[in-house]
Amino acid sequence: MGLIESGQKAPAFSLKDQAGHTHRLSDYTGTPLVLYFYPKDDTPGCTTESCNFRDLLPKFKASKAIVLGVSILDQESKAKFAKKHGLNFPLLADEEHEVAEKYGVWQEKSMYGKTFMGVSRTTYLIDEAGKVARRWDKVKVDGHAEEVLDAVNAL
């Protein structure tokens, strides 16, 4: 599937977080939701991105927004990552990359001349009605969490 455009309904999902709690899109109806997809737990860019969201979490909460991180590694990996970096929000395990595919972020990538499938760093802001309000593609980590917070505050 392709990327979800602004104004389209966000695809439903049901994934477990690092503590084994299940999160569904429908759980967040009536609340702005930041759904950020990142390639891998505990790598430099993903750690910086996640820690930036962690540091701004009080401001997201003040805006009534929920932040969820999603990658394809398992719950155990998420738990270690969250504990190591004090990540105090849900990190969702999409081991079969079903949700990544629904959101269009499971893409062909290349590194050192080899191509492979993986998660393209992408963030979705989903509004209170469950529609995509904004999407950031091929995210550059520096300043990204702040830009997302600005967009939440503009809703």
N, C-alpha and C positions, 0 to 999 in steps of 0.2 A: 504493500500500500504506500501511497505517497504521503507527504507531509500534510498535516491538517491546517487548513487556511483559517485566518481570522474570520469570525462569524459562524464557523461551522461548529456543530455539536462535537464535544470532545468524546472520543471512544470510551466506553465503559471499561473498567479494569477491576481486578481483585488480586492483590498481591500481599504477601507477608513481609513484615519489617524485621529488623534485626532482633527483636524480642519475641517474634512469633505471632504478633498481632496482625490480623487481616485488615487491609485498607481497601475500600472500594470508592470509586468516583462518587457514587451516590451518597456516601457518608458526608460529603462536603457540599451538598446542595445548599445554597444560601450563603456560601462563604467563598471568597476569592482563594484560588488554589494555584500555587507555584509548583509545577511539576518539571523538575530538571533531570534530564538524562545525561549521565556521565559514563565514560568508557570503562573505568576500572577502579576498584577500591584501592586506596593507599598508594596511588601514583602521584607524582608531583602536581600536575595540573588539577587532577580531581580532588586532591587534598586541599589545595589552595581554594578551589571553588567552593567546596563543602564548608571549609572553615570560614570563608567570607559570609556564606549564608548563616552559619552558626552565630557569627559575631553580630549580624544584623537581625537575628531572630526576634529580639524584643521589639524592634521597630515594625517588623512584619506582623507580630502579634497585636501591636497597638493599632494596626490597620485591619485587624480581624482576618488576616491572611494566614493560610497554612502553607508550609514548605515541605515538600516531599522530594527526596532524591531517589533516582531509579538507575540501577545498572544490572548487568546480567550475572554477576557473581552471587553465590548462595548466602543464606542467612548467617552462617558462621563467619564468612568473610565480612559481611556488613557489621556484625557484632564486634569483631576485632577492630575494624576501621573506626566505628563509632566510639568505642572505649579509648582507643589510642589517642584520638583527637578531640574527645569531649563533645562529639556531635550529639546534640540533645533534641533531635527531631527524627522522624522516621526515614530510614533508608530501605527502599523496597527491593526485594530480590526477584528479578525477572529472568530466572535461570533458562527458561525455554525461549526467551526473547519475544514472547507473544505480544506483550504490550509495546515493546520497542517497534515491532513490526506494525502494529495498529496505528502508532503515531508517526510512522514513516522514518524513524531514526535508525533502523537497522539497515545499514548501507554498506556498499563496497568501499573499502578504504585501501590505501597502499602505504607501505613503509619499506624502505630499502629495496625497492623494485619488486616487492611481493604484494599481491593483492589478496585481500581477505575480507570477510564480513565482520562488522563490528558496530558499536553504537557511536553515532555522530553526536558530539556534544551539542545538545539542543535544549532549549527551555520553552515551556508553554506556560502562559498565564491564562487560567480558566476562570471565567467570571462566575457570579453567584447563580446564574441560570445554567451553568454547565457548558457554555460555549467558549471557544477559544477567543480570548480578547487580544492576545498578542503572541508572537512566536519569534524566538531568536535562534538563528541557524549558525552552525560552525562557530559557536561561542568562543570569544577570547575571554579568558578568565578575569584578567585585571579590570576592575570596575563593573563587572557584570552584575553582581548581586545588588549593587547600588542602583544600577539602571533598572533592574527588575522591581526594586522597591519603589522607585519613582513611578513606574507604570502602575503598580498596585495602588499607590496613593492617588493616581489620576483616574482610577475607575469611578 
